[in-house]
Amino acid sequence: MPGKLSASLNDQVVDLGLTDAVFLGLRDNRAIRSAFLQRVAQKFDLRVAEDQFTPKLMLSGRSLMGRNQDDRYRTSEVAPTTTMLSELGTRFSLSWTNRLNQADRTGRYQSNGLTFSIIQPLLRDAGPEVTTAPVRLARLGEQANRLSLKSTVSQTVTQIAVAYRELLRAQEQLRIARDALARSQQLMEVNKALIAAGRMAEFEIVQTEADAATQELGVEEAANNLDASRRGLLRLLAFDLNTPVRASDALEAKRVDLNVVQALRVALENQPEYLMQLISSEQAAINLLVAKNQRLWDVSLIGGASQLRDRVLGDQSSNPDRQWDKYAGIQLNIPIGDLRPRQNEIRAEVDVKDKAIRLAEMKQLTERDVGDAVRDVGTRWRQYEIAQRARELSRRKLEIERDKLKVGRSSNFQVLSFETDLRNAENAQLNALIAYLNAQTLLDEKLGMTLESWDIALND
């Protein structure tokens, strides 16, 4: 789609709003597409984990041809087996075997039977907390995966918004440079008129000519920056880099009043990195529970029954030989001298403590980042207000000085100096405005509210 769009619009400039850019990026950005592809495998991993308590069927069979010193024979065997694990740790097994043996001398012989067994652990692997641990871990992992996807999408939206504003900045900088060049050319015409009237020495126009040359250089530099900013945005949108686009949104801002305490509360409830660290701590606690359980003795109640029937096919005088076998009891396995269970427990204990440290660090980092982001928004707004006043005063100052030059009460040097002040003030106001808007966008990301601010649903 991006290739077709750019191919059809190569000969005309496309006006692109920030909202359009964000949603085009959500559709085609490569990082987001890759993240959603990973979700396909991740969701199936969860399905596999949740499927462990459903009955499993294994169909197996074989066919053999052989020969010994007495005879040649052919054996065919089919053996379906069903197994099931309960949330208490109980393991059930039901199998049926049908074997057919055909020999040249002894004839055809058939054997089939049914076997059922049950094992109930009493210590190791016993109880729902241990048995369901893989499912709980998988579900926590799924929550972490969704948070990771949210983080990826949020970061990409932030990148697109910042890149879009960089394009807006480059466009405005080019306009400022062109306006400065136009004013310099107008000043040159005024200088020529004053020289012709004998009110200015001819050599003084050199200052204006030098300034005009400098402004032409500034226009070229601004045009180059504009092209680089345009390509940076198109890369995030996964569009053809030669697509001619123009940021069409107006540069404007409104003051936002924020409370640090409320912002931190929102961040602790929504920030993906912090929530993923919480989940990681929960997973470590579950792993420790399992590791401790695996150090217990393997004591299990066992029981089962089987039926076997043998008969010779084609022999009417033979009766099927039925055999029954039933058993019940207890089995015990005690590992001696194996340090691996204790090793796993120590690692799990260390991991729990490490995750607690990391969670505390993440919480403090979140508090710091949110506080810095809130203060940055307030500071950027105040800087923008100051830059607005400075720009208006610089413009007014230049207008007064140009009027004074026309009546011979000022110098070329003074006007050119005020021209430089105006350009600097215009760029300062532009940079302050862009910085304020970007600060708001970054604050949304720190709070974990980027998707909500843009009304984006993951549709995962």
Helices and strands as residue ranges (DSSP letters): H 2-8, E 14-16, H 18-28, H 30-50, G 51-53, E 56-67, E 72-85, E 91-103, E 107-121, H 128-131, H 133-196, G 202-204, H 205-237, E 245-247, H 260-270, H 272-293, E 298-312, E 321-333, H 340-406, H 412-447, H 450-453
